[in-house]
Amino acid sequence: MMDKLEKWRGFVPDHELETYRKGGFAQRIGMGERVALLNIDTTHMFVDPAYSMCGRDMDSVKSSLIQLTQAFRRLDLPIYYSRRDDRSHPTYRGAWNYKLAEPDSFQYTLDPRADEWPEEYAPRAVDRVVFKNKPSCFFSTPLEAFLRYDKVDTLVICGISTSGCVRSGATDAFSHNFRVILVDEACGDRSPQAHKANMFDLDMKFADVESMDYVLAELDKKFGK
């Protein structure tokens, strides 16, 4: 199996990679006994370029989301979704009012379609949905309690954006002692550079960044009938 550091050679200078090797980073965490999919913020607002919050075409990410969702459904493994909570009131938006140019725009506050998912991977009645108003889906939400109740010890994470809500959720999941696996093709960002840089950093310290093929093979090996 390829050394995780070698995967990033060419993106990160060799002498920098060696500092991670010296510190003993980049070990593979792997899957535990109970795996759930955590789909972070893949609503129309973030996958449809008609919305200003979606910076570029996300068709390849959407295809990966569909593939990953189908695999978890086939294996009857739990699926969690996060999305924004109500942003119609300035207090609900909070500090976003300072950071965004138009925090009270129709798209951002009142468009009902913005917070719906494409039907190909939208939540079913059996799935779990968590509402949030800050980047991390763990911050001031019951997500950890839900996961503990379902006896989940491993989160396979997909979603948008890698440098924001995905990173925040993955870091908080690690902080709560969950095993964290990010599917590279199923995460997206407005900036491909930001995606790559954050995936590298997470792979070194807080998570496993793996390919779709690897994750699907591991799921079938561990949970296939």
C-alpha positions as a printed NumPy array, in Angstrom:
array([[  0.   ,   0.   ,   0.   ],
       [  1.346,   3.414,  -0.95 ],
       [  2.924,   5.519,   1.764],
       [  0.44 ,   8.34 ,   2.372],
       [  3.229,  10.896,   2.127],
       [  4.191,   9.656,  -1.328],
       [  0.7  ,  10.42 ,  -2.586],
       [  1.394,  14.124,  -2.059],
       [  4.872,  14.216,  -3.538],
       [  4.95 ,  16.875,  -6.244],
       [  2.228,  18.927,  -4.602],
       [  4.262,  19.577,  -1.456],
       [  8.039,  20.082,  -1.578],
       [ 10.031,  17.019,  -0.521],
       [ 11.673,  18.772,   2.426],
       [  8.24 ,  19.725,   3.791],
       [  6.979,  16.17 ,   3.449],
       [  9.942,  14.996,   5.482],
       [  8.91 ,  17.263,   8.372],
       [  5.61 ,  15.353,   8.506],
       [  7.455,  12.051,   8.341],
       [  9.708,  13.192,  11.171],
       [  6.647,  13.971,  13.301],
       [  5.09 ,  10.585,  12.587],
       [  2.05 ,  12.042,  10.841],
       [  0.02 ,  10.628,   7.919],
       [ -0.795,   7.224,   9.414],
       [ -3.935,   5.577,   8.047],
       [ -6.817,   5.665,  10.545],
       [ -8.996,   3.13 ,   8.752],
       [-12.605,   2.069,   9.302],
       [-13.972,   0.948,  12.64 ],
       [-16.976,  -1.254,  13.384],
       [-19.857,   1.109,  12.551],
       [-19.535,   3.469,   9.589],
       [-21.875,   6.311,   8.616],
       [-21.881,   8.69 ,   5.678],
       [-21.871,  12.395,   6.542],
       [-22.976,  14.543,   3.61 ],
       [-22.124,  18.179,   4.343],
       [-24.046,  21.02 ,   2.671],
       [-24.585,  19.648,  -0.824],
       [-27.847,  21.513,  -1.367],
       [-28.629,  23.471,  -4.54 ],
       [-27.057,  26.596,  -3.044],
       [-23.634,  24.953,  -3.192],
       [-23.869,  22.639,  -6.219],
       [-25.884,  24.761,  -8.68 ],
       [-23.895,  27.593, -10.338],
       [-27.132,  29.603, -10.586],
       [-26.499,  30.412,  -6.916],
       [-23.795,  32.904,  -6.068],
       [-22.517,  30.623,  -3.272],
       [-21.637,  27.976,  -5.873],
       [-18.488,  29.258,  -7.484],
       [-18.09 ,  26.735, -10.305],
       [-19.545,  23.667, -11.994],
       [-19.938,  20.806,  -9.504],
       [-21.17 ,  18.07 , -11.851],
       [-18.257,  15.716, -11.144],
       [-18.741,  16.134,  -7.395],
       [-22.481,  15.498,  -7.785],
       [-21.784,  12.291,  -9.725],
       [-19.516,  11.112,  -6.921],
       [-22.131,  12.019,  -4.306],
       [-24.69 ,   9.89 ,  -6.126],
       [-22.288,   6.942,  -6.373],
       [-21.335,   7.147,  -2.695],
       [-24.928,   7.532,  -1.522],
       [-26.029,   4.517,  -3.565],
       [-23.277,   2.413,  -1.974],
       [-24.319,   3.298,   1.571],
       [-27.97 ,   2.622,   0.759],
       [-27.115,  -0.736,  -0.799],
       [-25.169,  -1.734,   2.312],
       [-27.893,  -0.381,   4.629],
       [-25.455,   1.9  ,   6.457],
       [-26.616,   5.118,   8.18 ],
       [-26.541,   8.412,   6.292],
       [-26.457,  11.853,   7.875],
       [-26.939,  15.157,   6.07 ],
       [-26.167,  18.683,   7.239],
       [-27.566,  21.907,   5.809],
       [-27.985,  25.521,   6.79 ],
       [-30.658,  26.41 ,   9.3  ],
       [-32.986,  29.413,   8.935],
       [-31.025,  32.49 ,   7.813],
       [-33.989,  34.873,   7.503],
       [-33.225,  36.882,  10.661],
       [-29.973,  38.837,  11.198],
       [-29.473,  37.241,  14.616],
       [-29.73 ,  33.764,  13.098],
       [-27.028,  34.704,  10.601],
       [-24.824,  36.16 ,  13.327],
       [-21.239,  36.929,  12.33 ],
       [-22.04 ,  36.033,   8.711],
       [-23.543,  39.536,   8.559],
       [-20.032,  40.965,   8.896],
       [-18.334,  38.654,   6.404],
       [-20.763,  38.483,   3.487],
       [-21.376,  41.338,   1.06 ],
       [-25.143,  40.689,   0.825],
       [-26.197,  38.56 ,   3.819],
       [-29.851,  39.548,   3.371],
       [-30.146,  38.687,  -0.342],
       [-33.123,  36.602,  -1.467],
       [-30.944,  33.667,  -2.488],
       [-29.217,  33.567,   0.877],
       [-32.199,  34.131,   3.163],
       [-35.526,  33.292,   1.512],
       [-35.176,  31.046,  -1.556],
       [-36.654,  27.677,  -0.463],
       [-34.918,  25.742,  -3.238],
       [-31.498,  26.867,  -2.016],
       [-31.633,  24.466,   0.937],
       [-33.045,  21.472,  -0.928],
       [-30.906,  18.625,  -2.292],
       [-30.83 ,  17.322,  -5.858],
       [-33.257,  14.404,  -5.944],
       [-30.588,  11.879,  -6.999],
       [-29.051,  11.89 ,  -3.511],
       [-31.629,  13.737,  -1.387],
       [-32.368,  12.431,   2.124],
       [-34.99 ,   9.727,   2.556],
       [-37.315,   9.487,   5.558],
       [-34.923,   7.02 ,   7.213],
       [-31.911,   9.369,   6.945],
       [-30.844,  11.925,   9.56 ],
       [-30.715,  15.666,   8.852],
       [-28.849,  18.185,  11.029],
       [-29.45 ,  21.942,  10.773],
       [-26.612,  24.366,  11.477],
       [-25.752,  28.056,  11.241],
       [-21.98 ,  27.928,  11.471],
       [-19.385,  25.992,   9.44 ],
       [-19.137,  22.878,  11.613],
       [-22.129,  20.547,  11.681],
       [-21.101,  19.683,  15.257],
       [-21.252,  23.257,  16.588],
       [-24.416,  23.756,  18.693],
       [-26.163,  20.794,  17.041],
       [-27.156,  17.321,  18.354],
       [-25.026,  15.521,  15.754],
       [-22.609,  13.926,  18.216],
       [-25.481,  12.654,  20.376],
       [-27.164,  11.141,  17.3  ],
       [-23.943,   9.418,  16.25 ],
       [-23.284,   8.03 ,  19.723],
       [-26.855,   6.694,  19.894],
       [-26.359,   4.959,  16.535],
       [-23.042,   3.549,  17.82 ],
       [-21.128,   5.128,  14.936],
       [-17.344,   5.185,  15.307],
       [-16.346,   6.109,  11.718],
       [-17.52 ,   8.932,   9.478],
       [-17.061,   8.859,   5.727],
       [-17.386,  12.52 ,   4.786],
       [-18.391,  14.139,   1.521],
       [-19.577,  17.653,   0.754],
       [-18.861,  21.308,   0.155],
       [-16.771,  23.288,   0.708],
       [-13.549,  21.466,   1.475],
       [-11.842,  24.514,   2.953],
       [-14.872,  25.577,   5.018],
       [-17.698,  23.412,   6.267],
       [-16.117,  20.079,   5.281],
       [-12.874,  20.921,   7.028],
       [-14.708,  22.242,  10.099],
       [-16.867,  19.141,  10.343],
       [-13.96 ,  16.761,   9.803],
       [-11.812,  18.5  ,  12.415],
       [-14.611,  18.482,  14.975],
       [-15.35 ,  14.82 ,  14.242],
       [-11.685,  14.022,  14.934],
       [-11.858,  16.116,  18.106],
       [-14.799,  13.956,  19.23 ],
       [-12.654,  10.839,  18.594],
       [-14.455,   9.571,  15.512],
       [-12.424,   7.947,  12.747],
       [-12.638,  10.329,   9.78 ],
       [-12.387,   9.404,   6.098],
       [-12.844,  11.995,   3.348],
       [-13.687,  10.89 ,  -0.184],
       [-11.58 ,  13.102,  -2.431],
       [-13.826,  13.091,  -5.509],
       [-16.96 ,  13.67 ,  -3.411],
       [-15.724,  16.891,  -1.812],
       [-15.663,  20.21 ,  -3.618],
       [-14.597,  23.802,  -3.218],
       [-14.894,  27.09 ,  -5.092],
       [-11.122,  26.909,  -5.42 ],
       [ -9.433,  23.685,  -6.613],
       [ -6.243,  24.95 ,  -4.963],
       [ -8.012,  25.376,  -1.631],
       [ -9.489,  21.889,  -2.015],
       [ -6.08 ,  20.34 ,  -2.594],
       [ -4.315,  22.241,   0.179],
       [ -6.952,  21.403,   2.77 ],
       [ -7.15 ,  17.767,   1.725],
       [ -3.392,  17.498,   2.145],
       [ -3.457,  19.041,   5.605],
       [ -6.376,  16.887,   6.77 ],
       [ -4.71 ,  13.749,   5.4  ],
       [ -1.585,  14.523,   7.377],
       [ -3.211,  15.209,  10.745],
       [ -6.919,  14.589,  11.271],
       [ -8.331,  12.206,   8.659],
       [ -7.756,   9.743,   5.867],
       [ -8.192,  11.261,   2.418],
       [ -9.032,   8.379,   0.115],
       [-10.211,   7.803,  -3.439],
       [-13.754,   6.751,  -4.23 ],
       [-12.544,   3.369,  -5.481],
       [-10.655,   2.695,  -2.247],
       [-13.587,   3.649,  -0.011],
       [-16.113,   1.598,  -1.986],
       [-13.829,  -1.436,  -1.935],
       [-13.295,  -1.135,   1.825],
       [-17.034,  -0.773,   2.46 ],
       [-17.819,  -3.873,   0.405],
       [-15.036,  -5.84 ,   2.083],
       [-16.212,  -4.913,   5.566],
       [-19.99 ,  -4.667,   5.226],
       [-20.933,  -6.486,   2.006],
       [-23.313,  -9.399,   2.402]])
